[in-house]
Amino acid sequence: MADPLRCWNCRELLLLFLFLGTQWGAGAGQIRYSVLEELDKGSFVGNIAKDLGLEPRELAERGVRIVSRGRTQLFALNLGSGSLVTAGRIDREELCAQSARCLVSFNILVENKMKIYGVEVEIIDINDNFPRFKDEEVKVKVSENAATGTRLVLPFARDADVGVNSLQNYQLSSNIHFFLDEKSGTDGHKYPELVLEQPLDREKVAVHDLLLTALDGGDPILSSTTHVRVMVLDANDNAPQFTQSEYRVSVPENIPVGTRLLTLTATDPDEGINGKLTYAFRNEEDKISETFQLDSNLGEISTVQSLDYEESRFYLMEVVAQDGGALLASAKVVVTVQDVNDNVPEMILTSLASSISEDCLPGTVIALFSIHDGDSGENGEIACSIPRNLPFKLEKSVDNYYHLLTTRTLDREQISDYNITITVIDHGNPPLSTENHISLKVADINDNPPIFPHASYSTYIPENNPRGISIFSVTAHDPDSGNNAQVTYSLAKDTFQATPVSSYVSINSETGILYALGSFDYEQVRDLQLWVTASDSGDPPLSSNVSLILFILDQNDNAPEILYPTLPTDGSTGVELAPRSAELGYLVTKVVAVDKDSGQNAWLSYRLLKASEPGLFAIGLHTGEVRTARALLDRDALKQSLVVVVQDHGQPPLSATVTLTVAVADNIPDVLADLGSFEPSANPDDSILTLYLVVAVAAVSCVFLAFVIVLLALRVRRWYTSRLLQASGGGLARLPASHFVGVDGVQAFLQTYSHEVSLTADSRKSHLIFPQPNYADTLISHESCEKSEPLLIPEKINANKEPEVVQFYQGKQERCYENGN
């Protein structure tokens, strides 16, 4: 097949420029275009945006779309350019067959205005179909005594194109016996006939092979051929003849299958086999053979399947009668199908507002729909109606489109939804009708904010929670309906410890479930106050707030931390001093520990895990005080090593350990001498350094003892003076008794004071530590030092130094440093 786009003649090219992409005019909302068939998908048809009075960008904004009924969509809208384009290749012959004009009608809907525009597009034919014969070879029989001028019917060709592109003429191959003649039928087709020009002589030529060519009028011209074999027979000099050249019959579309439509009659004056006629369809289409049946002996035509007026309104067929001598006669048969009221009207809903606000104005459009009946005439005339007791009415629009409008204001509190029945009925006899139901909900206006059941909420979550765990769920109720009752949840913008609350907790906007974005630490955050906002989806939205306090529960996630004794940073070991004269229960030192947790997770207990000499020392379960469990003996080793474990009461419990070294000696020089033998040094220089260190420690100890003796003498003198004053007049009775201390108190102070000596193999790294005194109980805070009454107050303090006040308490000792206060 030649390229169809090259098959245009000058006349078609002129029509192309006249019609392609041109609007013929719009009357009463009708827009007309024309376009060539077989164009590629997306080919330009017309500027629909301009013809609708819109800008291209407004097509999408206004919801412009094509609506058509019961057929494949041939056209589409290019929302970018505002053009009407082809949705695919259009075959005019498939769409309109042999119709002189091929018109495609559809509607354009402007959604936001609910307005319909009718569009009519004419499909222009191009020369894209060859003339075609049904058979590639046909046999024609003719008697040898046929007279000159005898006409033999030849098969005709069909061309699906129309106008000048359709079949125009036939040509016959050159020969001396026949020439070609054409006849035009009432249907406009050209029928070729073979005319005998010279007498035949079967004894000379029994078969004549001819070539019949069919040509159309396109540019270039398309053609097809068929081989005609003329068989010369012995004398049968009379051809059959029909009583009429064309038969017409009109039948209703609902006749039963197998009904006889008509009987064709042909006669042949010959006798015998030359006068016996048989009937057959010639050049019938598949649709003809599938719908009708021809009795070859009687010439009766009957139906083999039901007829449908909506599918085909008439059928055209050719019937031939052939005698035994192979002479033929042909007749045209036209079967017209009459319409009956067999199609129920149908309603197609194009646009529908499923809900409408109760404050809408009268005349508000609710729905746009079209009605259609496949029948014709009165059977296809239809009307529609709704019940009278509803606040709605129908208003006719373009073509068969109707608007459903409100007639008055609606009241949702009386009726919240309507079920509207639209009845469509035709004018046939009997009339057919159909009912369609439209459900319409009356939407409430947003006049109620969401409400929480409680004024505030509180919840608990253990610390170290998994990330993303749900914490709590809040629910608010909105008495409105529809979108006005759709509640979404959010957290109010707030900060905690200079950090947005939203970094701690998130909320599911739909369910109201709160989730932890991270793991909480009780030691950092103990409670968190949130404000949850519930907002509906109304316009404008309404909202309400509720307070939620999130309490963090402590978990045992911190092990005890030992504050005393502390290990020196240089790796040496601290030493506690216990005199050999210590009795049972003597306080050697105290282990002080804290736990960052709270509650029972911070309750600490102390026990000895390991001792170099079991049974010599014991530790208070809850105080951490290390005391002698028996009197020290001479055989007890000078150096005692104790491993103390501190354990909390959490689940599971956590613990920490510390190693204590206790030196057993009566005085400090003994301790230094004995400690010097713990680890002898092989370096002479180390020995000299160790000696210097021992001398220094001894000197400091002597100064300290001298200070204590002087202090004690002053106290005794003051005590003695106070006793004399009391004896003389009792004037000093008002002085607090806690300002005085006896010898036992001084002895206890001396016993509890200890030195920590750290010695290493390298004496250059050895050091001596004079820590604060050990205490019988927990450490006393600086505030408690200020509030307690001192037992001993120096009368004069060096003005150039910060005063140092040594305060004695019942069983407790602490050194407080005051900055002149």
Protein Blocks (a to p, Z undefined) as FASTA:
>chain_A
ZZfklmccfklmmmmmmmgopafbdeehiacddddehiaehiafbdfklmnopafklmmm
nopacddehiacfbdcdfknopacdfbdcdfklmnomafbacdddddddfklopacdddd
ddddddfbccddfbfbdcddddfkbcehiacdddddddfbgcjllcfbdcddddfkbccd
ddddfkopacdddddfbdcdfklmmbdcdddddddfbdcddddddddddddddddfbccd
dfbfbdcddddfkbcehiafbdcddddfbghjllpccdddehiafklmmmpccdfklopa
cdfbdcdfklogbdcdddddddfkopacddddddddddddfbccddddfbdcfbdcfkbc
ehiafbdcddddfbgcjllpccddddfkbccdcdddehjbccdddfbdcdfklpmbdcdd
dddddfbdcddddddddddddddddfbdcddfbfbdcddddehiaehiafbdcddddfbg
hjllmccdddddddeehiafklmpccdfklopacdfbdcdfklmmbdcdddddddfbdcd
dddddddddddddddfbccddfbdcddfkopacdddddfkbcehiafbdcddddfbgcjl
lpccdddfbdfbghkaccdfklopacdfbdcdfklcfbdcdddddddfbdcddddddddd
ddddfbfklmmmmmmmmpccfbfklmmmmmmmmmmmmmmmmmmmmmmmmmmmmmmmmmmm
mmmmmmmnopmmmpcfklpccfklmmmmmmmpccdddddfblmlgccdddddddfbdcdd
fklmmmpccfbdcfbdcfkbccddddddehiacddddehZZ
